[in-house]
Amino acid sequence: MKTDTSANLAAVPDDFVWGAAAIGKYLGRSKEATWFMLEQNRVPGAKKVAGRWGMHVPTFLASFIVAA
């Protein structure tokens, strides 16, 4: 039986997402709203590297885990 691997790859987060537009797509926000959030340091795991925004996805996701 053949499986569709493209759907499986979409479910696995990459280590990094680069650029405000791509980060916005990942967050479900517009590019402008994402840019504002990034400039205000409101996105966990996001840093500006050489003038380009990058977000470390595991760090971002870990910020939502609540310790019991």
PDB file of N, CA, C, O and CB in Angstrom:
ATOM      1  N   MET A   1       0.837  -1.186   0.000  1.00  0.00           N
ATOM      2  CA  MET A   1       0.000   0.000   0.000  1.00  0.00           C
ATOM      3  C   MET A   1       0.878   1.243   0.000  1.00  0.00           C
ATOM      4  O   MET A   1       1.820   1.338   0.787  1.00  0.00           O
ATOM      5  CB  MET A   1      -0.950   0.002   1.213  1.00  0.00           C
ATOM      6  N   LYS A   2       0.579   2.179  -0.863  1.00  0.00           N
ATOM      7  CA  LYS A   2       1.355   3.405  -0.987  1.00  0.00           C
ATOM      8  C   LYS A   2       0.755   4.482  -0.094  1.00  0.00           C
ATOM      9  O   LYS A   2      -0.461   4.671  -0.080  1.00  0.00           O
ATOM     10  CB  LYS A   2       1.404   3.879  -2.454  1.00  0.00           C
ATOM     11  N   THR A   3       1.605   5.192   0.656  1.00  0.00           N
ATOM     12  CA  THR A   3       1.123   6.270   1.521  1.00  0.00           C
ATOM     13  C   THR A   3       1.573   7.608   0.977  1.00  0.00           C
ATOM     14  O   THR A   3       2.586   7.708   0.285  1.00  0.00           O
ATOM     15  CB  THR A   3       1.623   6.085   2.964  1.00  0.00           C
ATOM     16  N   ASP A   4       0.819   8.618   1.293  1.00  0.00           N
ATOM     17  CA  ASP A   4       1.148   9.980   0.884  1.00  0.00           C
ATOM     18  C   ASP A   4       2.113  10.568   1.906  1.00  0.00           C
ATOM     19  O   ASP A   4       1.717  10.868   3.032  1.00  0.00           O
ATOM     20  CB  ASP A   4      -0.138  10.862   0.752  1.00  0.00           C
ATOM     21  N   THR A   5       3.375  10.734   1.523  1.00  0.00           N
ATOM     22  CA  THR A   5       4.383  11.239   2.458  1.00  0.00           C
ATOM     23  C   THR A   5       4.311  12.745   2.634  1.00  0.00           C
ATOM     24  O   THR A   5       4.800  13.257   3.641  1.00  0.00           O
ATOM     25  CB  THR A   5       5.763  10.854   1.988  1.00  0.00           C
ATOM     26  N   SER A   6       3.726  13.471   1.703  1.00  0.00           N
ATOM     27  CA  SER A   6       3.666  14.935   1.831  1.00  0.00           C
ATOM     28  C   SER A   6       2.827  15.353   3.032  1.00  0.00           C
ATOM     29  O   SER A   6       3.153  16.339   3.692  1.00  0.00           O
ATOM     30  CB  SER A   6       3.092  15.563   0.551  1.00  0.00           C
ATOM     31  N   ALA A   7       1.770  14.634   3.326  1.00  0.00           N
ATOM     32  CA  ALA A   7       0.946  14.963   4.491  1.00  0.00           C
ATOM     33  C   ALA A   7       1.700  14.675   5.776  1.00  0.00           C
ATOM     34  O   ALA A   7       1.562  15.411   6.753  1.00  0.00           O
ATOM     35  CB  ALA A   7      -0.373  14.177   4.465  1.00  0.00           C
ATOM     36  N   ASN A   8       2.503  13.605   5.789  1.00  0.00           N
ATOM     37  CA  ASN A   8       3.285  13.267   6.974  1.00  0.00           C
ATOM     38  C   ASN A   8       4.376  14.292   7.235  1.00  0.00           C
ATOM     39  O   ASN A   8       4.643  14.620   8.391  1.00  0.00           O
ATOM     40  CB  ASN A   8       3.897  11.887   6.824  1.00  0.00           C
ATOM     41  N   LEU A   9       5.013  14.806   6.187  1.00  0.00           N
ATOM     42  CA  LEU A   9       6.071  15.794   6.363  1.00  0.00           C
ATOM     43  C   LEU A   9       5.529  17.120   6.865  1.00  0.00           C
ATOM     44  O   LEU A   9       6.222  17.827   7.597  1.00  0.00           O
ATOM     45  CB  LEU A   9       6.811  16.005   5.062  1.00  0.00           C
ATOM     46  N   ALA A  10       4.312  17.471   6.492  1.00  0.00           N
ATOM     47  CA  ALA A  10       3.728  18.736   6.936  1.00  0.00           C
ATOM     48  C   ALA A  10       3.440  18.715   8.427  1.00  0.00           C
ATOM     49  O   ALA A  10       3.405  19.770   9.060  1.00  0.00           O
ATOM     50  CB  ALA A  10       2.446  19.033   6.162  1.00  0.00           C
ATOM     51  N   ALA A  11       3.233  17.538   9.000  1.00  0.00           N
ATOM     52  CA  ALA A  11       2.905  17.445  10.415  1.00  0.00           C
ATOM     53  C   ALA A  11       4.144  17.562  11.296  1.00  0.00           C
ATOM     54  O   ALA A  11       4.025  17.858  12.485  1.00  0.00           O
ATOM     55  CB  ALA A  11       2.193  16.140  10.698  1.00  0.00           C
ATOM     56  N   VAL A  12       5.337  17.334  10.731  1.00  0.00           N
ATOM     57  CA  VAL A  12       6.573  17.405  11.502  1.00  0.00           C
ATOM     58  C   VAL A  12       7.146  18.812  11.382  1.00  0.00           C
ATOM     59  O   VAL A  12       7.461  19.258  10.278  1.00  0.00           O
ATOM     60  CB  VAL A  12       7.604  16.340  11.014  1.00  0.00           C
ATOM     61  N   PRO A  13       7.285  19.529  12.522  1.00  0.00           N
ATOM     62  CA  PRO A  13       7.824  20.894  12.424  1.00  0.00           C
ATOM     63  C   PRO A  13       9.316  20.882  12.100  1.00  0.00           C
ATOM     64  O   PRO A  13      10.054  20.023  12.581  1.00  0.00           O
ATOM     65  CB  PRO A  13       7.581  21.659  13.735  1.00  0.00           C
ATOM     66  N   ASP A  14       9.750  21.828  11.290  1.00  0.00           N
ATOM     67  CA  ASP A  14      11.171  22.002  11.002  1.00  0.00           C
ATOM     68  C   ASP A  14      11.832  22.625  12.225  1.00  0.00           C
ATOM     69  O   ASP A  14      11.157  23.120  13.127  1.00  0.00           O
ATOM     70  CB  ASP A  14      11.391  22.886   9.728  1.00  0.00           C
ATOM     71  N   ASP A  15      13.145  22.594  12.241  1.00  0.00           N
ATOM     72  CA  ASP A  15      13.851  23.211  13.365  1.00  0.00           C
ATOM     73  C   ASP A  15      13.751  24.735  13.332  1.00  0.00           C
ATOM     74  O   ASP A  15      13.612  25.375  14.374  1.00  0.00           O
ATOM     75  CB  ASP A  15      15.318  22.789  13.358  1.00  0.00           C
ATOM     76  N   PHE A  16      13.821  25.314  12.132  1.00  0.00           N
ATOM     77  CA  PHE A  16      13.767  26.766  11.999  1.00  0.00           C
ATOM     78  C   PHE A  16      12.785  27.178  10.914  1.00  0.00           C
ATOM     79  O   PHE A  16      12.583  26.469   9.928  1.00  0.00           O
ATOM     80  CB  PHE A  16      15.154  27.326  11.692  1.00  0.00           C
ATOM     81  N   VAL A  17      12.187  28.331  11.119  1.00  0.00           N
ATOM     82  CA  VAL A  17      11.359  28.984  10.107  1.00  0.00           C
ATOM     83  C   VAL A  17      12.005  30.345   9.886  1.00  0.00           C
ATOM     84  O   VAL A  17      12.233  31.084  10.843  1.00  0.00           O
ATOM     85  CB  VAL A  17       9.821  29.107  10.552  1.00  0.00           C
ATOM     86  N   TRP A  18      12.302  30.683   8.636  1.00  0.00           N
ATOM     87  CA  TRP A  18      13.022  31.918   8.329  1.00  0.00           C
ATOM     88  C   TRP A  18      12.139  32.924   7.601  1.00  0.00           C
ATOM     89  O   TRP A  18      11.412  32.569   6.674  1.00  0.00           O
ATOM     90  CB  TRP A  18      14.251  31.613   7.491  1.00  0.00           C
ATOM     91  N   GLY A  19      12.209  34.167   8.023  1.00  0.00           N
ATOM     92  CA  GLY A  19      11.482  35.266   7.395  1.00  0.00           C
ATOM     93  C   GLY A  19      10.160  35.543   8.084  1.00  0.00           C
ATOM     94  O   GLY A  19       9.473  34.626   8.534  1.00  0.00           O
ATOM     95  N   ALA A  20       9.809  36.826   8.160  1.00  0.00           N
ATOM     96  CA  ALA A  20       8.580  37.241   8.843  1.00  0.00           C
ATOM     97  C   ALA A  20       7.339  36.649   8.183  1.00  0.00           C
ATOM     98  O   ALA A  20       6.392  36.274   8.875  1.00  0.00           O
ATOM     99  CB  ALA A  20       8.477  38.764   8.864  1.00  0.00           C
ATOM    100  N   ALA A  21       7.331  36.561   6.875  1.00  0.00           N
ATOM    101  CA  ALA A  21       6.160  36.020   6.171  1.00  0.00           C
ATOM    102  C   ALA A  21       5.959  34.538   6.505  1.00  0.00           C
ATOM    103  O   ALA A  21       4.835  34.106   6.762  1.00  0.00           O
ATOM    104  CB  ALA A  21       6.318  36.204   4.643  1.00  0.00           C
ATOM    105  N   ALA A  22       7.040  33.765   6.501  1.00  0.00           N
ATOM    106  CA  ALA A  22       6.944  32.330   6.809  1.00  0.00           C
ATOM    107  C   ALA A  22       6.578  32.109   8.272  1.00  0.00           C
ATOM    108  O   ALA A  22       5.802  31.208   8.591  1.00  0.00           O
ATOM    109  CB  ALA A  22       8.271  31.619   6.486  1.00  0.00           C
ATOM    110  N   ILE A  23       7.131  32.925   9.154  1.00  0.00           N
ATOM    111  CA  ILE A  23       6.786  32.821  10.572  1.00  0.00           C
ATOM    112  C   ILE A  23       5.313  33.159  10.756  1.00  0.00           C
ATOM    113  O   ILE A  23       4.620  32.508  11.538  1.00  0.00           O
ATOM    114  CB  ILE A  23       7.677  33.759  11.436  1.00  0.00           C
ATOM    115  N   GLY A  24       4.831  34.169  10.044  1.00  0.00           N
ATOM    116  CA  GLY A  24       3.420  34.544  10.101  1.00  0.00           C
ATOM    117  C   GLY A  24       2.506  33.426   9.655  1.00  0.00           C
ATOM    118  O   GLY A  24       1.459  33.201  10.263  1.00  0.00           O
ATOM    119  N   LYS A  25       2.884  32.719   8.600  1.00  0.00           N
ATOM    120  CA  LYS A  25       2.091  31.576   8.142  1.00  0.00           C
ATOM    121  C   LYS A  25       2.051  30.498   9.214  1.00  0.00           C
ATOM    122  O   LYS A  25       1.006  29.897   9.461  1.00  0.00           O
ATOM    123  CB  LYS A  25       2.663  31.004   6.830  1.00  0.00           C
ATOM    124  N   TYR A  26       3.194  30.255   9.852  1.00  0.00           N
ATOM    125  CA  TYR A  26       3.262  29.242  10.906  1.00  0.00           C
ATOM    126  C   TYR A  26       2.384  29.636  12.095  1.00  0.00           C
ATOM    127  O   TYR A  26       1.746  28.783  12.711  1.00  0.00           O
ATOM    128  CB  TYR A  26       4.719  29.041  11.363  1.00  0.00           C
ATOM    129  N   LEU A  27       2.357  30.948  12.417  1.00  0.00           N
ATOM    130  CA  LEU A  27       1.569  31.438  13.551  1.00  0.00           C
ATOM    131  C   LEU A  27       0.108  31.691  13.203  1.00  0.00           C
ATOM    132  O   LEU A  27      -0.731  31.826  14.094  1.00  0.00           O
ATOM    133  CB  LEU A  27       2.178  32.705  14.081  1.00  0.00           C
ATOM    134  N   GLY A  28      -0.198  31.755  11.909  1.00  0.00           N
ATOM    135  CA  GLY A  28      -1.563  32.053  11.494  1.00  0.00           C
ATOM    136  C   GLY A  28      -1.872  33.538  11.584  1.00  0.00           C
ATOM    137  O   GLY A  28      -3.009  33.924  11.857  1.00  0.00           O
ATOM    138  N   ARG A  29      -0.863  34.374  11.357  1.00  0.00           N
ATOM    139  CA  ARG A  29      -1.001  35.829  11.420  1.00  0.00           C
ATOM    140  C   ARG A  29      -0.549  36.436  10.103  1.00  0.00           C
ATOM    141  O   ARG A  29       0.127  35.784   9.307  1.00  0.00           O
ATOM    142  CB  ARG A  29      -0.184  36.416  12.599  1.00  0.00           C
ATOM    143  N   SER A  30      -0.926  37.680   9.880  1.00  0.00           N
ATOM    144  CA  SER A  30      -0.471  38.380   8.680  1.00  0.00           C
ATOM    145  C   SER A  30       1.005  38.731   8.834  1.00  0.00           C
ATOM    146  O   SER A  30       1.547  38.713   9.939  1.00  0.00           O
ATOM    147  CB  SER A  30      -1.318  39.661   8.424  1.00  0.00           C
ATOM    148  N   LYS A  31       1.644  39.049   7.717  1.00  0.00           N
ATOM    149  CA  LYS A  31       3.056  39.421   7.743  1.00  0.00           C
ATOM    150  C   LYS A  31       3.261  40.665   8.601  1.00  0.00           C
ATOM    151  O   LYS A  31       4.230  40.747   9.355  1.00  0.00           O
ATOM    152  CB  LYS A  31       3.580  39.661   6.314  1.00  0.00           C
ATOM    153  N   GLU A  32       2.359  41.628   8.490  1.00  0.00           N
ATOM    154  CA  GLU A  32       2.479  42.874   9.231  1.00  0.00           C
ATOM    155  C   GLU A  32       2.334  42.650  10.735  1.00  0.00           C
ATOM    156  O   GLU A  32       3.111  43.188  11.524  1.00  0.00           O
ATOM    157  CB  GLU A  32       1.437  43.871   8.750  1.00  0.00           C
ATOM    158  N   ALA A  33       1.338  41.855  11.129  1.00  0.00           N
ATOM    159  CA  ALA A  33       1.126  41.561  12.550  1.00  0.00           C
ATOM    160  C   ALA A  33       2.309  40.783  13.113  1.00  0.00           C
ATOM    161  O   ALA A  33       2.735  41.020  14.244  1.00  0.00           O
ATOM    162  CB  ALA A  33      -0.181  40.766  12.754  1.00  0.00           C
ATOM    163  N   THR A  34       2.836  39.855  12.322  1.00  0.00           N
ATOM    164  CA  THR A  34       3.983  39.069  12.755  1.00  0.00           C
ATOM    165  C   THR A  34       5.211  39.960  12.913  1.00  0.00           C
ATOM    166  O   THR A  34       5.949  39.843  13.891  1.00  0.00           O
ATOM    167  CB  THR A  34       4.269  37.936  11.757  1.00  0.00           C
ATOM    168  N   TRP A  35       5.424  40.847  11.949  1.00  0.00           N
ATOM    169  CA  TRP A  35       6.559  41.763  12.015  1.00  0.00           C
ATOM    170  C   TRP A  35       6.494  42.595  13.297  1.00  0.00           C
ATOM    171  O   TRP A  35       7.508  42.761  13.975  1.00  0.00           O
ATOM    172  CB  TRP A  35       6.585  42.685  10.774  1.00  0.00           C
ATOM    173  N   PHE A  36       5.322  43.115  13.633  1.00  0.00           N
ATOM    174  CA  PHE A  36       5.136  43.897  14.850  1.00  0.00           C
ATOM    175  C   PHE A  36       5.459  43.058  16.087  1.00  0.00           C
ATOM    176  O   PHE A  36       6.152  43.526  16.991  1.00  0.00           O
ATOM    177  CB  PHE A  36       3.697  44.432  14.929  1.00  0.00           C
ATOM    178  N   MET A  37       4.959  41.820  16.129  1.00  0.00           N
ATOM    179  CA  MET A  37       5.220  40.925  17.266  1.00  0.00           C
ATOM    180  C   MET A  37       6.708  40.604  17.381  1.00  0.00           C
ATOM    181  O   MET A  37       7.248  40.554  18.486  1.00  0.00           O
ATOM    182  CB  MET A  37       4.411  39.622  17.122  1.00  0.00           C
ATOM    183  N   LEU A  38       7.369  40.388  16.251  1.00  0.00           N
ATOM    184  CA  LEU A  38       8.793  40.082  16.262  1.00  0.00           C
ATOM    185  C   LEU A  38       9.606  41.271  16.773  1.00  0.00           C
ATOM    186  O   LEU A  38      10.510  41.100  17.591  1.00  0.00           O
ATOM    187  CB  LEU A  38       9.261  39.684  14.861  1.00  0.00           C
ATOM    188  N   GLU A  39       9.292  42.454  16.301  1.00  0.00           N
ATOM    189  CA  GLU A  39      10.018  43.655  16.712  1.00  0.00           C
ATOM    190  C   GLU A  39       9.841  43.944  18.203  1.00  0.00           C
ATOM    191  O   GLU A  39      10.704  44.577  18.812  1.00  0.00           O
ATOM    192  CB  GLU A  39       9.550  44.854  15.894  1.00  0.00           C
ATOM    193  N   GLN A  40       8.751  43.496  18.791  1.00  0.00           N
ATOM    194  CA  GLN A  40       8.490  43.706  20.215  1.00  0.00           C
ATOM    195  C   GLN A  40       8.936  42.507  21.060  1.00  0.00           C
ATOM    196  O   GLN A  40       8.643  42.444  22.254  1.00  0.00           O
ATOM    197  CB  GLN A  40       7.002  43.974  20.439  1.00  0.00           C
ATOM    198  N   ASN A  41       9.643  41.559  20.438  1.00  0.00           N
ATOM    199  CA  ASN A  41      10.136  40.352  21.120  1.00  0.00           C
ATOM    200  C   ASN A  41       9.017  39.576  21.803  1.00  0.00           C
ATOM    201  O   ASN A  41       9.173  39.132  22.941  1.00  0.00           O
ATOM    202  CB  ASN A  41      11.194  40.727  22.150  1.00  0.00           C
ATOM    203  N   ARG A  42       7.901  39.411  21.123  1.00  0.00           N
ATOM    204  CA  ARG A  42       6.752  38.689  21.665  1.00  0.00           C
ATOM    205  C   ARG A  42       6.581  37.294  21.082  1.00  0.00           C
ATOM    206  O   ARG A  42       5.559  36.646  21.309  1.00  0.00           O
ATOM    207  CB  ARG A  42       5.505  39.476  21.426  1.00  0.00           C
ATOM    208  N   VAL A  43       7.577  36.829  20.331  1.00  0.00           N
ATOM    209  CA  VAL A  43       7.523  35.484  19.751  1.00  0.00           C
ATOM    210  C   VAL A  43       8.664  34.674  20.368  1.00  0.00           C
ATOM    211  O   VAL A  43       9.827  34.900  20.032  1.00  0.00           O
ATOM    212  CB  VAL A  43       7.633  35.524  18.167  1.00  0.00           C
ATOM    213  N   PRO A  44       8.351  33.736  21.265  1.00  0.00           N
ATOM    214  CA  PRO A  44       9.410  32.930  21.883  1.00  0.00           C
ATOM    215  C   PRO A  44      10.185  32.130  20.840  1.00  0.00           C
ATOM    216  O   PRO A  44       9.597  31.526  19.943  1.00  0.00           O
ATOM    217  CB  PRO A  44       8.815  31.982  22.928  1.00  0.00           C
ATOM    218  N   GLY A  45      11.500  32.132  20.967  1.00  0.00           N
ATOM    219  CA  GLY A  45      12.341  31.378  20.045  1.00  0.00           C
ATOM    220  C   GLY A  45      12.706  32.127  18.784  1.00  0.00           C
ATOM    221  O   GLY A  45      13.374  31.568  17.915  1.00  0.00           O
ATOM    222  N   ALA A  46      12.283  33.391  18.655  1.00  0.00           N
ATOM    223  CA  ALA A  46      12.578  34.174  17.455  1.00  0.00           C
ATOM    224  C   ALA A  46      13.732  35.138  17.721  1.00  0.00           C
ATOM    225  O   ALA A  46      13.806  35.772  18.774  1.00  0.00           O
ATOM    226  CB  ALA A  46      11.327  34.951  16.990  1.00  0.00           C
ATOM    227  N   LYS A  47      14.630  35.232  16.739  1.00  0.00           N
ATOM    228  CA  LYS A  47      15.761  36.148  16.811  1.00  0.00           C
ATOM    229  C   LYS A  47      16.032  36.714  15.431  1.00  0.00           C
ATOM    230  O   LYS A  47      15.709  36.100  14.414  1.00  0.00           O
ATOM    231  CB  LYS A  47      17.019  35.441  17.369  1.00  0.00           C
ATOM    232  N   LYS A  48      16.627  37.890  15.413  1.00  0.00           N
ATOM    233  CA  LYS A  48      17.040  38.492  14.155  1.00  0.00           C
ATOM    234  C   LYS A  48      18.507  38.132  13.934  1.00  0.00           C
ATOM    235  O   LYS A  48      19.368  38.464  14.749  1.00  0.00           O
ATOM    236  CB  LYS A  48      16.824  40.051  14.160  1.00  0.00           C
ATOM    237  N   VAL A  49      18.781  37.452  12.827  1.00  0.00           N
ATOM    238  CA  VAL A  49      20.126  37.020  12.487  1.00  0.00           C
ATOM    239  C   VAL A  49      20.501  37.642  11.147  1.00  0.00           C
ATOM    240  O   VAL A  49      19.875  37.364  10.125  1.00  0.00           O
ATOM    241  CB  VAL A  49      20.227  35.464  12.437  1.00  0.00           C
ATOM    242  N   ALA A  50      21.519  38.477  11.165  1.00  0.00           N
ATOM    243  CA  ALA A  50      22.000  39.145   9.949  1.00  0.00           C
ATOM    244  C   ALA A  50      20.869  39.877   9.226  1.00  0.00           C
ATOM    245  O   ALA A  50      20.807  39.865   7.996  1.00  0.00           O
ATOM    246  CB  ALA A  50      22.647  38.125   9.005  1.00  0.00           C
ATOM    247  N   GLY A  51      19.980  40.511   9.984  1.00  0.00           N
ATOM    248  CA  GLY A  51      18.893  41.292   9.410  1.00  0.00           C
ATOM    249  C   GLY A  51      17.672  40.491   8.993  1.00  0.00           C
ATOM    250  O   GLY A  51      16.733  41.051   8.428  1.00  0.00           O
ATOM    251  N   ARG A  52      17.667  39.203   9.258  1.00  0.00           N
ATOM    252  CA  ARG A  52      16.539  38.342   8.871  1.00  0.00           C
ATOM    253  C   ARG A  52      16.005  37.622  10.101  1.00  0.00           C
ATOM    254  O   ARG A  52      16.770  37.100  10.913  1.00  0.00           O
ATOM    255  CB  ARG A  52      16.967  37.313   7.780  1.00  0.00           C
ATOM    256  N   TRP A  53      14.677  37.601  10.226  1.00  0.00           N
ATOM    257  CA  TRP A  53      14.060  36.942  11.374  1.00  0.00           C
ATOM    258  C   TRP A  53      14.044  35.437  11.179  1.00  0.00           C
ATOM    259  O   TRP A  53      13.762  34.932  10.093  1.00  0.00           O
ATOM    260  CB  TRP A  53      12.635  37.462  11.597  1.00  0.00           C
ATOM    261  N   GLY A  54      14.355  34.733  12.261  1.00  0.00           N
ATOM    262  CA  GLY A  54      14.286  33.283  12.280  1.00  0.00           C
ATOM    263  C   GLY A  54      13.627  32.839  13.575  1.00  0.00           C
ATOM    264  O   GLY A  54      13.799  33.478  14.613  1.00  0.00           O
ATOM    265  N   MET A  55      12.878  31.755  13.520  1.00  0.00           N
ATOM    266  CA  MET A  55      12.217  31.237  14.710  1.00  0.00           C
ATOM    267  C   MET A  55      12.563  29.770  14.883  1.00  0.00           C
ATOM    268  O   MET A  55      12.393  28.970  13.962  1.00  0.00           O
ATOM    269  CB  MET A  55      10.688  31.429  14.621  1.00  0.00           C
ATOM    270  N   HIS A  56      13.050  29.419  16.066  1.00  0.00           N
ATOM    271  CA  HIS A  56      13.350  28.030  16.406  1.00  0.00           C
ATOM    272  C   HIS A  56      12.045  27.403  16.875  1.00  0.00           C
ATOM    273  O   HIS A  56      11.556  27.720  17.959  1.00  0.00           O
ATOM    274  CB  HIS A  56      14.482  27.921  17.512  1.00  0.00           C
ATOM    275  N   VAL A  57      11.489  26.528  16.077  1.00  0.00           N
ATOM    276  CA  VAL A  57      10.161  25.963  16.317  1.00  0.00           C
ATOM    277  C   VAL A  57      10.081  25.177  17.634  1.00  0.00           C
ATOM    278  O   VAL A  57       9.112  25.365  18.369  1.00  0.00           O
ATOM    279  CB  VAL A  57       9.774  25.060  15.160  1.00  0.00           C
ATOM    280  N   PRO A  58      11.041  24.309  17.970  1.00  0.00           N
ATOM    281  CA  PRO A  58      10.934  23.593  19.252  1.00  0.00           C
ATOM    282  C   PRO A  58      10.898  24.530  20.465  1.00  0.00           C
ATOM    283  O   PRO A  58      10.184  24.260  21.431  1.00  0.00           O
ATOM    284  CB  PRO A  58      12.097  22.629  19.397  1.00  0.00           C
ATOM    285  N   THR A  59      11.657  25.619  20.423  1.00  0.00           N
ATOM    286  CA  THR A  59      11.618  26.592  21.528  1.00  0.00           C
ATOM    287  C   THR A  59      10.261  27.274  21.591  1.00  0.00           C
ATOM    288  O   THR A  59       9.715  27.482  22.675  1.00  0.00           O
ATOM    289  CB  THR A  59      12.733  27.648  21.368  1.00  0.00           C
ATOM    290  N   PHE A  60       9.719  27.621  20.440  1.00  0.00           N
ATOM    291  CA  PHE A  60       8.397  28.246  20.403  1.00  0.00           C
ATOM    292  C   PHE A  60       7.341  27.313  20.976  1.00  0.00           C
ATOM    293  O   PHE A  60       6.523  27.731  21.795  1.00  0.00           O
ATOM    294  CB  PHE A  60       8.028  28.641  18.969  1.00  0.00           C
ATOM    295  N   LEU A  61       7.352  26.052  20.553  1.00  0.00           N
ATOM    296  CA  LEU A  61       6.367  25.099  21.027  1.00  0.00           C
ATOM    297  C   LEU A  61       6.544  24.795  22.518  1.00  0.00           C
ATOM    298  O   LEU A  61       5.557  24.594  23.227  1.00  0.00           O
ATOM    299  CB  LEU A  61       6.455  23.818  20.218  1.00  0.00           C
ATOM    300  N   ALA A  62       7.774  24.759  22.994  1.00  0.00           N
ATOM    301  CA  ALA A  62       8.051  24.481  24.404  1.00  0.00           C
ATOM    302  C   ALA A  62       7.523  25.594  25.313  1.00  0.00           C
ATOM    303  O   ALA A  62       7.265  25.352  26.492  1.00  0.00           O
ATOM    304  CB  ALA A  62       9.556  24.302  24.620  1.00  0.00           C
ATOM    305  N   SER A  63       7.360  26.796  24.788  1.00  0.00           N
ATOM    306  CA  SER A  63       6.879  27.902  25.619  1.00  0.00           C
ATOM    307  C   SER A  63       5.412  27.710  26.018  1.00  0.00           C
ATOM    308  O   SER A  63       4.921  28.406  26.907  1.00  0.00           O
ATOM    309  CB  SER A  63       7.048  29.231  24.877  1.00  0.00           C
ATOM    310  N   PHE A  64       4.713  26.780  25.376  1.00  0.00           N
ATOM    311  CA  PHE A  64       3.313  26.534  25.702  1.00  0.00           C
ATOM    312  C   PHE A  64       3.112  25.357  26.651  1.00  0.00           C
ATOM    313  O   PHE A  64       1.990  25.090  27.080  1.00  0.00           O
ATOM    314  CB  PHE A  64       2.539  26.295  24.443  1.00  0.00           C
ATOM    315  N   ILE A  65       4.194  24.655  26.980  1.00  0.00           N
ATOM    316  CA  ILE A  65       4.091  23.519  27.890  1.00  0.00           C
ATOM    317  C   ILE A  65       4.098  24.038  29.309  1.00  0.00           C
ATOM    318  O   ILE A  65       4.988  24.790  29.704  1.00  0.00           O
ATOM    319  CB  ILE A  65       5.244  22.504  27.666  1.00  0.00           C
ATOM    320  N   VAL A  66       3.100  23.632  30.073  1.00  0.00           N
ATOM    321  CA  VAL A  66       2.960  24.064  31.462  1.00  0.00           C
ATOM    322  C   VAL A  66       3.397  22.917  32.368  1.00  0.00           C
ATOM    323  O   VAL A  66       2.883  21.802  32.276  1.00  0.00           O
ATOM    324  CB  VAL A  66       1.489  24.502  31.778  1.00  0.00           C
ATOM    325  N   ALA A  67       4.352  23.213  33.240  1.00  0.00           N
ATOM    326  CA  ALA A  67       4.803  22.182  34.178  1.00  0.00           C
ATOM    327  C   ALA A  67       3.745  21.945  35.246  1.00  0.00           C
ATOM    328  O   ALA A  67       3.141  22.895  35.744  1.00  0.00           O
ATOM    329  CB  ALA A  67       6.143  22.582  34.830  1.00  0.00           C
ATOM    330  N   ALA A  68       3.520  20.696  35.597  1.00  0.00           N
ATOM    331  CA  ALA A  68       2.499  20.364  36.580  1.00  0.00           C
ATOM    332  C   ALA A  68       2.987  20.545  37.989  1.00  0.00           C
ATOM    333  O   ALA A  68       2.239  20.305  38.937  1.00  0.00           O
ATOM    334  CB  ALA A  68       2.032  18.959  36.390  1.00  0.00           C
TER     335      ALA A  68
END
